[in-house]
Structure formats: structure tokens, C-alpha cells
Amino acid sequence: MRSLHIGIAGAGLAGRMLAWRLLRAGCRVTLLDMRQRDALDTASMAAAAMLSPLAELAVSDAVVFALGQRSMALWPQWIDELHAADPAADTPPVYFRQQGSLVVAHAPDQSSLAHFTRLLQHKLPPAYQSQVQRLDTAALATLEPALAGRFAQGLYLQGEGQVANDQWMAALARELARLGAVWHSGVAVQALEPRCLRARRMAGEHAGEEFSIPVDIVVDARGAGSKPLLSGLRGVRGEVLRVECKGVVLQRPVRLMHPRYQLYVVPRPDHLFVVGATELESEDTGPVTLRSMLELGSALYSLHPAFGEARVLSLLSALRPALDNDQPACMQQDGIWHINGLYRHGYLCAPALVDSLTRQILDSTP
């Protein structure tokens, strides 16, 4: 039987993961993306890649929670599959931890922590209530010694985790090349049709050249770039700070409550930390603002003063795609499949969405 040829517009998190799963299923895949493979100014890279179905339920809904729970089961399985696929590769497994997360607040902000706790208690299904554990000063110090004596109380959200997004995206790129994906970088999509992708080369000796690729199925995974095709889609600006600090050791992600925002600090190997909080209803694609940098830095310093000596490695910003209901979506419209609207829940929900879309594509074909 002839293998399906799938054309995917967009090689971000969803596009790469979908291409990988379809290639594993025996399909041929062609990817088109306007950026280069190692670009940093993307929603996939400007992320802390926290896997927080419990914490996100406080600001989302049951749909996101269900997708998150499904993804939490898929993440370790898919990371193992990706690593086992090419054991000769001279790269370590993608960094993945599932040791829960902490939520804390300084004394003046205890009302924010109390409100967050009430939301979780109200929205969490009974079967998951035991995963939210209140901590006093001693219990908090036991779980996270670096925070000993700094906070009077907190919450431990059992089962939450994180993945190193930069390692994951790089590993996917290597595996797609190994599996034979055709990947066109630096091209602008001109039109998407049910069985054809039309694009224009943006740089190089063939800049301006237009070309078309006939395929069996077209998938649009361009995030905010899909606005012309999806009504109600908007870009929400997100910003993250990456620092190196040898004076602090954290075992798990920490959220710091604040009346205006939630700061999250996500530890990575080699004394690295990803710090984020900003979520702006703006489609500005410019560099990180001074205000955001000061807010992130001062909140980080308030979590632990040793962060005052942290080395700033990068400041990244990107637009996260969100639909009107702030829920991720997998749907077919005018003969084209769309996977979009991952918003602030990209790494939390992507595996479940990609798994669902892969099954739908394969099952819908005779």
C-alpha cells in the first residue's frame, strides 16, 4: 500500500512532534517553516516547558486538565522512544523530571496563595485532591532545602514536572532527519489547499522563487502564523529569562505568587534556570522590554538573594497562539487539518493533541 504523504506547515513543537509520530507510522512527511531549524524566537523556545496540569487548572479548565493528564503519561514514554530510536547518537537523553512542583508566597502575598489554593480545591476532581499538599515551614525546607526559612507555608503539587524544551526540539530535529523527513526552512507559506502546499523561498540564491508541493493531507501547525485561516486566533506575548546561578540548588519548579503575576523558576542541569511570568495581551514581536526584565529579575532575587549573582544568558520573547476560549484545538476545516491554540499550555498539552491528530489522520485514510 502506498504510504501517505503528509505536508505540515510549521515546524514548531506541534509540527515537529506530529511529523515524528507520522514518520514512525510509515508516512512520508514534508515540513515547511519560515524560520531556520535552530531559531530561538519561537513559542517553542521561549518557554519553560513546565508540565503542570494541577497548577494550570487554577487558570484554565477541565479540557486543558484532561489533555495535561494524558500528556503526563505520554511524555516519559515518548522521550524513551526518541532516545531508543538512535542509541548510537552521541547525545544524552532529553532532560525530564517529574518530582512535583512548589507554590510559595511572601508574607504580604499570602492572600494570593490562599486564593490559588481555593481555586484548586474547587476545580480539582476528587480523585486528584490528594496531590495538593499543604506545607509548613519545616516540610517546605525538607522538600526544597534552598528555600528553608524563607517562606512560612506553601503547596506541593505532586506529579508535576518539566522537560528541557531546547533538548527536546533539537532531538526531534535530528530524528526527523534520520527518518527522512523533507524539511524546507526559510520559506513563507503562500497558500494551503487540501492536497497542496504553496510557498515562496525567503532567502538564498532562490529568494522569491515560488513552488508547490502536492501531498495527500495538509496540516497547519503554524501557531500565530495561522491567523489568516483561523478566526478568533490571536498571539499572546510571552517572555522568559535564562540564567546561570551556582549559588542556588532547586530540585523542582517553583511558582512564586504575586498580586499581578505568577513567577515560575524552573531548574535545569548545570546550574541553569528558566524564569518566566510575563503574559501580555499583545502581538508585539519585539525584544524583551526593560520593565519585564526588571520584574523578572527582582522577583527572582526575592525568591532567593543568591540569584543576585546569577549570570543572564538570554532573554527570549515570542507569541503564543491562543483561541477565543483559550483551549487547544485539533480540527479539520475546508479540507485542512489544524493543530493550534496551545497558548501557555504548549508542552503540557502537545503530546495528547498530537497523539489524537495522528490517530485521526491514520484512521481517516482507507
Secondary structure by P-SEA (a helix, b strand, c coil): cbbbbbbbccccaaaaaaaaaaaaabbbbbbbbccccccccccccccccccccccccccccaaaaaaaaaaaaaaaaaaaaaaacccccccccccccccbbbbbbcccaaaaaaaaaaaaaacccccccccbbbbcaaaaaaaccccccccccbbbbccccccaaaaaaaaaaaaaaaaccccccccccccccccbbbbbbcccccccccccccccbbbbccccccccccccbbbbbbbbbbbbbccccccbbbbbbcccbbbbbbbbccbbbbbbcccccccccccccaaaaaaaaaaaaaaccccccccccbbbbbbbbbcccccccccccccbbbbccccccccccaaaaaaaaaaaaaaacc
